[in-house]
Amino acid sequence: MINYSLNVSLKNFTTMKLGGRVKFLIYLKSLSQLDQIFEWINRESINFLMIGGGSNIIWLDEGFDGLLIVNQLLGFEVENHQNEWIIKIGAGEIWDQIIEKTVLLGLNGIEALSLIPGKVGGTIMQNVGAYGQEIKDTLIDVEVFDTLTKKYQTLKADQCLLNYRSSLFKNYQPRRYFILSIRIRLIKNNFKYHPYEALDRYFDDHKISPLNSEIIRQAVIDIRRTKLPNPAEIANCGSFFANPIINQKQFNNLDPDIKNQVPHWLFDQKIKLSAAWLIEYSGLKDFHDQQTGFATWFKQPLIVVNETGRSTKDLIQFKDFIIDQVFQKTQIKLLMEPEFLPN
Ligand SMILES: Cc1cc2nc3c(=O)[nH]c(=O)nc-3n(C[C@H](O)[C@H](O)[C@H](O)COP(=O)(O)OP(=O)(O)OC[C@H]3O[C@@H](n4cnc5c(N)ncnc54)[C@H](O)[C@@H]3O)c2cc1C
C-alpha cells in the first residue's frame, strides 16, 4: 500500500517559501517503495516530479496537480580504503552532512562545497560548484531509475555531461531520471588545494598554513556565513542568476567602461562574466522592492531574498525587472539559476 499525503502546501518544499499546493506527496525512503509508486503512476497516468531539499526550485502559485516525490534515500558506504576512497551515497542524504563526515575521515575532494544546502541528488543536477571545486571533479557514477525505459541503470560520470551549472539531467533529458545514489572518489593522503582568491585571502588574513580539508571546510563555512543569508532565517535560493557566458566577439563589443572593469574568466574558449558585478553596476545591489516584497542581498546581489513576498507571480515580476535593467545598462542578458516548477 502506498502512503501519501493529499493537497499539501508546497511552501515548505522550496527555500524561497512560495507556491501553491500539490495533489499527492510521498517521501521516498526505499527502492522497494519506488517500484510500487511507479506502478501506481503508470496505472493512473499521474504527472510526477522528484526533488531533494528544494533549495534550487520555486513552485508556481498554481501548484502541482500531480505527485511530488521527496527523495529521502539514505546510505553512506565506503567501498575502498586505499589512498583513494570510493564512497557510495544515497541521493536523499543532506549534502553538507556528507562533507562533514568525509572531512572527519581526513578525505579531500569536496570540502570547498561545504554549506551548500540541499541533498546529494540535487548536487548532480546542476553540477554544484563553489570555491574552486565542482562535484564533477570527484564523481565516478550515478545510479538512476530511468522513467522512460523503467529500468535501473548506472551512468558513468562522463555520460552525465556535467558542466558549469548544467548536466544531462537538467539540460538534455530533464525529468527522465530519478537519481538514487552517487559514487565519488576522494583522496586520503596527498592533499590537494586548488588556489581560490577568497580562500587565499582568508588564509593570509588568519595566517593559516599548512592546509588540510578540515581547515578548508571551516574557512568556506566562515566566509559563506558572513556573505550569504541562511535560508532557514531568510527565504532565498542562493544565486538567483548564473554568471553569463559570452564569446570573444561579444566581449570585445562591450561598452569599454564595462569591459575594463567586469571580473571575467576564460571558460571553454568563451568568457564567463561576474553576474554580481553586472547587477551592482546597474545600481541594483541591496535593491528592495516594496511592491513585490523581494530584494537583492546587500552583501551579494546575485541572491534574491524573499522579504515579504507572497507570490511567485510577484517574484517573476521582480526578476524580469532586474534582467531588463541589467540588459539596458550592460547589453548582457542574465539567466536564472533556480528553476520554476512545474515546468
Ligand atoms: C543559501 C544558498 C546557497 C547556495 N549555494 C550554492 C553554491 O555555492 N553552488 C551551487 O552550485 N548551488 C548553490 N545553491 C543552490 C542549491 O543549494 C544546490 O543546487 C543544491 O545542490 C540543490 O539541491 P536540492 O536537493 O535542494 O535540490 P532541489 O531544489 O530539491 O531540486 C533541484 C532540481 O533537481 C531535481 N532533483 C533533485 N533531486 C533529484 C533526484 N534525486 N532525482 C531526480 N531529480 C532530482 C529537482 O526536480 C529539481 O529540478 C545554494 C542555495 C542556497 C539556498
The ligand as an ORCA input file, in Angstrom:
! r2SCAN-3c Opt
* xyz 0 1
  C      21.966     29.868      0.524
  C      22.190     29.009     -0.700
  C      23.474     28.873     -1.208
  C      23.710     28.092     -2.353
  N      24.985     27.991     -2.820
  C      25.236     27.256     -3.929
  C      26.569     27.175     -4.448
  O      27.515     27.718     -3.886
  N      26.779     26.439     -5.568
  C      25.739     25.797     -6.203
  O      26.014     25.145     -7.230
  N      24.477     25.855     -5.744
  C      24.190     26.572     -4.631
  N      22.909     26.659     -4.154
  C      21.806     26.004     -4.892
  C      21.371     24.643     -4.320
  O      21.578     24.586     -2.953
  C      22.112     23.467     -4.969
  O      21.880     23.470     -6.359
  C      21.651     22.123     -4.383
  O      22.510     21.123     -4.836
  C      20.215     21.752     -4.759
  O      19.890     20.548     -4.071
  P      18.409     20.249     -3.592
  O      18.405     18.892     -3.007
  O      17.887     21.340     -2.735
  O      17.657     20.233     -4.999
  P      16.130     20.656     -5.261
  O      15.998     22.147     -5.178
  O      15.211     19.844     -4.446
  O      15.984     20.227     -6.795
  C      16.734     20.871     -7.808
  C      16.447     20.147     -9.137
  O      16.948     18.822     -9.058
  C      15.898     17.863     -9.239
  N      16.209     16.771     -8.313
  C      16.614     16.885     -7.028
  N      16.894     15.673     -6.524
  C      16.642     14.774     -7.503
  C      16.767     13.359     -7.609
  N      17.189     12.631     -6.578
  N      16.423     12.762     -8.789
  C      16.000     13.496     -9.826
  N      15.888     14.835     -9.799
  C      16.207     15.467     -8.654
  C      14.599     18.609     -8.931
  O      13.498     18.062     -9.616
  C      14.947     19.999     -9.469
  O      14.820     20.004    -10.869
  C      22.633     27.426     -2.993
  C      21.328     27.555     -2.468
  C      21.113     28.337     -1.336
  C      19.722     28.441     -0.766
*
